Amino acid sequence: MLMQRLHVCAAIILCTAHARLSFENQTVDNNVTKSESNDLKSVLNLVGNVTESLDTAKPDEDHTQAQRNASEDGEQMNKENHGAKPDCPPLGLESLKVSDDQLESSSYLSVGLGPHRGRLNIQSGIEDDDEYDGAWCAGVEDQEQWLQLNALRPTLFTGVILQGRNSIWSLNWVRTYKVQFSNDSSVWQPCMNGSEEAVFVGNEDLETPVLALFPEPSVAQYIRINPQTWFSNGTICLRAEVLGCPVPDPDSPHFSESESGSLDDLDFRHHNYNEMRKLMKSVNDECPNITRIYTIGRSYTGLKLYVMEISGNPGKHELGEPEFRYVAGMHGNEVLGRELLLNLMQYICREYNRGNQRVVQLVKDTRIHLLPSMNPDGYETAYEKGSELSGWALGRYSFEGIDMNHNFPDLNNIMWDAQELALDKKRVSNHYIPMPEYYTSTEALVAPETRAVISWMQDIPFVLSANLHGGELVVTYPFDCTRDWIPRQDTPTADNDFFRWLATVYASTNLVMANPERRICHSEDFQQHNNIINGADWHTVPGSMNDFSYLHTNCFEITVELSCDKFPHVSELPIEWENNKESLLLYMEQVHRGIKGVIRDKDTRAGIANAVIKVDGLGHDIRSAVDGDYWRLLNPGEYKITVWAEGYFPRIRHCSVGSEPHATICDFTLTKTSQDRLKQILASGGKIPRDNQVRIRAMRMRKLRASTKILNRRREQQQRLNKVKRK
């Protein structure tokens, strides 16, 4: 027995020291900022608090008075714990690292409210009482009910986080609860607060996570959450996360010398605004020849929207080189995309310097733009609470409460309405659709972040993009908006086949999505769709960035839902990088599929801007960039291409696309229309085609930029007035 306790104590020292490295929300540099001697003292204090072996521990026969006293002290305990940083990371109920088989309960109300649903932030389906409900709910209402976790190995348990049931139809949450520990699931020891059994304060609403740190961390294999009181008009329902450090045990089949992670030496932590700027600056310093940092605007509170450009010649568009972008952090609390892009810029820089030929080729042939935080205001709000306590929605919206995922102009319905009214649908524009008048007014509720991204999309001829989100594991492709406001319906674009290819490229190489054994995140089984789905067939999203990108610019864009957990713990970041590294690289390489070329004036050899490129059989055109170069993403095949520009005769060519990710060169030379020919056409009653779409688009863009300046002046004046009032 003595040797067993010594083994456990030594293991606690190792696991707690390891846990120090994964504290949430620590502001650290690359160097350690706290002395290891202080850490060792705190570890030894924890060891000194470990009780006798749980195998011989017995609960008191009668501690009714202790329960009463502990209940009175419970709220004070939680207040003291509020804002404290958990010593140990979450075991993984939310991230699904904990399997369904590890969860048991005393009873459950229905199959859909079984113990496997008692996971922090799990979301229910639209209907209550289906197999994908929003919590574990006990089948009996008494104080003997429990939710139990088998950690599979000795674990230093340090705390619990609780939520109520996710539902729009019912109100259920646990107000107070106890905790017990066991090594064999037969003999249980209560969590003690001194000489009394601890009673912890739980929830007062459905969604807000509440943290309780144990007065004395305990080593065990099993932990039970035992509700004592609950919302008077509801029943016993909860979602939970358990904090704990696995104790290294060479005799355990679940023991491993090192936790799974990444061999890449990257800065795996959550970066707030200032830390993000420092990291981007360090990458720029390390690779000044291939990187450039620039800003595209500011958030409502004045935080800059930083972009990292990576290319062989940063700061300049090179003729024939496609432009690519990744955008993350549109929803500020969906943070994994932000960290992945920071990892990606580090990785590309270092691998380029090492001479990694794949990375060198990518940088040489592509101009890459990485926007890690589109909504920095929302991120800072979520970051302040931390990965487990920010909940499902805190930080999602802009400072003004705007959901930027619905904040772009709804061009879909403008196009569809025009098609309905037109006698000849082929004459209705299928691309470069101008923004509507309502959107460019100063009264439009448009976030400054959205306006900044629109200007960015107008300034650079992007070819391919991905919008990184979180909270699910699926890749969606346009359209995101359904016709006739149907809640969900497959609504494909003219380029549906290529969009499905793009989505498949990412999903099939993502290590979690590609795992056929993985558990579904919440209530949707996307594996039956090979982890890709038409956005509108999931749920309709009018005014999405994906649809706007496709209809207003040349750029094809998809959305990647990166993880079940919107805000993964810092300890999960290395493995998340490994899960997504190949997907991020391979998806960028798809920008080189299809055809590309330069459209020139026959006489002057100058590039022709805004020439229209039509692909026979595909009802979506694109335009040439300022220098006359263009890129048309296409699947392998033979294509008939027609190019025309105002004041020029059209030209037709047949172009072949192969299966390799190398675009086929398909240049065009256009001849100006002679004055004599123009007179003949006009005399016969014909009309000279005019490119009104370009004029309207440019006019609306100028109006949008002017209204943005006016709106920002108003906001700045209001902010100054608010500061004066506060003083």
Secondary structure in CASP SS format (residue, H / E / C, confidence):
PFRMAT SS
TARGET T0000
AUTHOR 0000-0000-0000
METHOD secondary structure of the structure
MODEL  1
M C 1.00
L H 1.00
M H 1.00
Q H 1.00
R H 1.00
L H 1.00
H H 1.00
V H 1.00
C H 1.00
A H 1.00
A H 1.00
I H 1.00
I H 1.00
L H 1.00
C H 1.00
T H 1.00
A H 1.00
H H 1.00
A H 1.00
R H 1.00
L C 1.00
S C 1.00
F C 1.00
E C 1.00
N C 1.00
Q C 1.00
T C 1.00
V C 1.00
D C 1.00
N C 1.00
N C 1.00
V C 1.00
T C 1.00
K C 1.00
S C 1.00
E H 1.00
S H 1.00
N H 1.00
D H 1.00
L H 1.00
K H 1.00
S H 1.00
V H 1.00
L H 1.00
N H 1.00
L H 1.00
V H 1.00
G H 1.00
N H 1.00
V C 1.00
T C 1.00
E C 1.00
S C 1.00
L C 1.00
D C 1.00
T C 1.00
A C 1.00
K C 1.00
P C 1.00
D C 1.00
E C 1.00
D C 1.00
H C 1.00
T H 1.00
Q H 1.00
A H 1.00
Q H 1.00
R H 1.00
N H 1.00
A H 1.00
S H 1.00
E H 1.00
D H 1.00
G H 1.00
E H 1.00
Q H 1.00
M H 1.00
N H 1.00
K H 1.00
E H 1.00
N H 1.00
H C 1.00
G C 1.00
A C 1.00
K C 1.00
P C 1.00
D C 1.00
C C 1.00
P C 1.00
P E 1.00
L C 1.00
G C 1.00
L C 1.00
E C 1.00
S C 1.00
L C 1.00
K C 1.00
V C 1.00
S C 1.00
D H 1.00
D H 1.00
Q H 1.00
L E 1.00
E E 1.00
S E 1.00
S C 1.00
S C 1.00
Y C 1.00
L C 1.00
S C 1.00
V H 1.00
G H 1.00
L H 1.00
G C 1.00
P H 1.00
H H 1.00
R H 1.00
G C 1.00
R E 1.00
L C 1.00
N C 1.00
I C 1.00
Q C 1.00
S C 1.00
G C 1.00
I C 1.00
E C 1.00
D C 1.00
D C 1.00
D C 1.00
E C 1.00
Y C 1.00
D C 1.00
G C 1.00
A C 1.00
W E 1.00
C E 1.00
A C 1.00
G C 1.00
V C 1.00
E C 1.00
D C 1.00
Q C 1.00
E C 1.00
Q C 1.00
W C 1.00
L E 1.00
Q E 1.00
L E 1.00
N E 1.00
A E 1.00
L E 1.00
R E 1.00
P E 1.00
T E 1.00
L E 1.00
F E 1.00
T E 1.00
G E 1.00
V E 1.00
I E 1.00
L E 1.00
Q E 1.00
G C 1.00
R C 1.00
N C 1.00
S C 1.00
I C 1.00
W C 1.00
S C 1.00
L C 1.00
N C 1.00
W C 1.00
V E 1.00
R E 1.00
T E 1.00
Y E 1.00
K E 1.00
V E 1.00
Q E 1.00
F E 1.00
S E 1.00
N C 1.00
D C 1.00
S C 1.00
S C 1.00
V C 1.00
W C 1.00
Q E 1.00
P E 1.00
C C 1.00
M E 1.00
N E 1.00
G C 1.00
S C 1.00
E E 1.00
E E 1.00
A C 1.00
V C 1.00
F E 1.00
V E 1.00
G C 1.00
N C 1.00
E C 1.00
D C 1.00
L C 1.00
E C 1.00
T C 1.00
P C 1.00
V E 1.00
L E 1.00
A E 1.00
L E 1.00
F E 1.00
P E 1.00
E E 1.00
P E 1.00
S E 1.00
V E 1.00
A E 1.00
Q E 1.00
Y E 1.00
I E 1.00
R E 1.00
I E 1.00
N E 1.00
P E 1.00
Q E 1.00
T E 1.00
W E 1.00
F C 1.00
S C 1.00
N C 1.00
G C 1.00
T C 1.00
I C 1.00
C E 1.00
L E 1.00
R E 1.00
A E 1.00
E E 1.00
V E 1.00
L E 1.00
G E 1.00
C E 1.00
P E 1.00
V C 1.00
P C 1.00
D C 1.00
P C 1.00
D C 1.00
S C 1.00
P C 1.00
H C 1.00
F C 1.00
S C 1.00
E C 1.00
S C 1.00
E C 1.00
S C 1.00
G C 1.00
S C 1.00
L C 1.00
D C 1.00
D C 1.00
L C 1.00
D C 1.00
F C 1.00
R C 1.00
H C 1.00
H C 1.00
N C 1.00
Y H 1.00
N H 1.00
E H 1.00
M H 1.00
R H 1.00
K H 1.00
L H 1.00
M H 1.00
K H 1.00
S H 1.00
V H 1.00
N H 1.00
D H 1.00
E H 1.00
C C 1.00
P C 1.00
N C 1.00
I C 1.00
T E 1.00
R E 1.00
I E 1.00
Y E 1.00
T E 1.00
I E 1.00
G E 1.00
R E 1.00
S C 1.00
Y C 1.00
T C 1.00
G C 1.00
L C 1.00
K E 1.00
L E 1.00
Y E 1.00
V E 1.00
M E 1.00
E E 1.00
I E 1.00
S C 1.00
G C 1.00
N C 1.00
P C 1.00
G C 1.00
K C 1.00
H C 1.00
E C 1.00
L C 1.00
G C 1.00
E C 1.00
P C 1.00
E E 1.00
F E 1.00
R E 1.00
Y E 1.00
V E 1.00
A E 1.00
G C 1.00
M C 1.00
H C 1.00
G C 1.00
N C 1.00
E C 1.00
V C 1.00
L H 1.00
G H 1.00
R H 1.00
E H 1.00
L H 1.00
L H 1.00
L H 1.00
N H 1.00
L H 1.00
M H 1.00
Q H 1.00
Y H 1.00
I H 1.00
C H 1.00
R H 1.00
E H 1.00
Y H 1.00
N H 1.00
R H 1.00
G C 1.00
N C 1.00
Q H 1.00
R H 1.00
V H 1.00
V H 1.00
Q H 1.00
L H 1.00
V H 1.00
K H 1.00
D H 1.00
T C 1.00
R E 1.00
I E 1.00
H E 1.00
L E 1.00
L E 1.00
P C 1.00
S C 1.00
M C 1.00
N C 1.00
P H 1.00
D H 1.00
G H 1.00
Y H 1.00
E H 1.00
T H 1.00
A H 1.00
Y H 1.00
E H 1.00
K H 1.00
G C 1.00
S C 1.00
E C 1.00
L C 1.00
S C 1.00
G C 1.00
W C 1.00
A C 1.00
L C 1.00
G C 1.00
R C 1.00
Y C 1.00
S C 1.00
F C 1.00
E C 1.00
G C 1.00
I C 1.00
D C 1.00
M H 1.00
N H 1.00
H H 1.00
N C 1.00
F C 1.00
P C 1.00
D C 1.00
L H 1.00
N H 1.00
N H 1.00
I H 1.00
M H 1.00
W H 1.00
D H 1.00
A H 1.00
Q H 1.00
E H 1.00
L H 1.00
A C 1.00
L C 1.00
D C 1.00
K H 1.00
K H 1.00
R H 1.00
V C 1.00
S C 1.00
N C 1.00
H C 1.00
Y C 1.00
I C 1.00
P C 1.00
M C 1.00
P C 1.00
E H 1.00
Y H 1.00
Y H 1.00
T H 1.00
S C 1.00
T C 1.00
E C 1.00
A C 1.00
L C 1.00
V C 1.00
A C 1.00
P H 1.00
E H 1.00
T H 1.00
R H 1.00
A H 1.00
V H 1.00
I H 1.00
S H 1.00
W H 1.00
M H 1.00
Q H 1.00
D H 1.00
I C 1.00
P C 1.00
F E 1.00
V E 1.00
L E 1.00
S E 1.00
A E 1.00
N E 1.00
L E 1.00
H E 1.00
G C 1.00
G C 1.00
E E 1.00
L E 1.00
V E 1.00
V E 1.00
T E 1.00
Y E 1.00
P C 1.00
F C 1.00
D C 1.00
C C 1.00
T C 1.00
R H 1.00
D H 1.00
W H 1.00
I C 1.00
P C 1.00
R C 1.00
Q C 1.00
D C 1.00
T C 1.00
P C 1.00
T C 1.00
A C 1.00
D C 1.00
N H 1.00
D H 1.00
F H 1.00
F H 1.00
R H 1.00
W H 1.00
L H 1.00
A H 1.00
T H 1.00
V H 1.00
Y H 1.00
A H 1.00
S H 1.00
T H 1.00
N C 1.00
L C 1.00
V C 1.00
M C 1.00
A C 1.00
N C 1.00
P C 1.00
E C 1.00
R C 1.00
R C 1.00
I C 1.00
C C 1.00
H C 1.00
S C 1.00
E C 1.00
D C 1.00
F H 1.00
Q H 1.00
Q H 1.00
H H 1.00
N C 1.00
N C 1.00
I E 1.00
I E 1.00
N E 1.00
G H 1.00
A H 1.00
D H 1.00
W H 1.00
H C 1.00
T C 1.00
V C 1.00
P C 1.00
G C 1.00
S C 1.00
M H 1.00
N H 1.00
D H 1.00
F H 1.00
S H 1.00
Y H 1.00
L H 1.00
H H 1.00
T C 1.00
N C 1.00
C C 1.00
F E 1.00
E E 1.00
I E 1.00
T E 1.00
V E 1.00
E E 1.00
L E 1.00
S E 1.00
C C 1.00
D C 1.00
K C 1.00
F C 1.00
P C 1.00
H C 1.00
V H 1.00
S H 1.00
E H 1.00
L H 1.00
P H 1.00
I H 1.00
E H 1.00
W H 1.00
E H 1.00
N H 1.00
N H 1.00
K H 1.00
E H 1.00
S H 1.00
L H 1.00
L H 1.00
L H 1.00
Y H 1.00
M H 1.00
E H 1.00
Q H 1.00
V H 1.00
H H 1.00
R C 1.00
G C 1.00
I E 1.00
K E 1.00
G E 1.00
V E 1.00
I E 1.00
R E 1.00
D E 1.00
K C 1.00
D C 1.00
T C 1.00
R C 1.00
A C 1.00
G E 1.00
I C 1.00
A C 1.00
N C 1.00
A C 1.00
V E 1.00
I E 1.00
K E 1.00
V E 1.00
D C 1.00
G C 1.00
L E 1.00
G E 1.00
H E 1.00
D E 1.00
I E 1.00
R E 1.00
S C 1.00
A C 1.00
V C 1.00
D C 1.00
G C 1.00
D E 1.00
Y E 1.00
W E 1.00
R E 1.00
L C 1.00
L C 1.00
N C 1.00
P C 1.00
G E 1.00
E E 1.00
Y E 1.00
K E 1.00
I E 1.00
T E 1.00
V E 1.00
W E 1.00
A C 1.00
E C 1.00
G C 1.00
Y E 1.00
F C 1.00
P C 1.00
R E 1.00
I E 1.00
R E 1.00
H E 1.00
C E 1.00
S E 1.00
V E 1.00
G C 1.00
S C 1.00
E C 1.00
P C 1.00
H C 1.00
A C 1.00
T E 1.00
I E 1.00
C C 1.00
D C 1.00
F E 1.00
T E 1.00
L E 1.00
T C 1.00
K E 1.00
T C 1.00
S C 1.00
Q H 1.00
D H 1.00
R H 1.00
L H 1.00
K H 1.00
Q H 1.00
I H 1.00
L H 1.00
A H 1.00
S C 1.00
G C 1.00
G C 1.00
K C 1.00
I C 1.00
P C 1.00
R C 1.00
D C 1.00
N H 1.00
Q H 1.00
V H 1.00
R H 1.00
I H 1.00
R H 1.00
A H 1.00
M H 1.00
R H 1.00
M H 1.00
R H 1.00
K H 1.00
L H 1.00
R H 1.00
A H 1.00
S H 1.00
T H 1.00
K H 1.00
I H 1.00
L H 1.00
N H 1.00
R H 1.00
R H 1.00
R H 1.00
E H 1.00
Q H 1.00
Q H 1.00
Q H 1.00
R H 1.00
L H 1.00
N H 1.00
K H 1.00
V H 1.00
K H 1.00
R H 1.00
K C 1.00
END
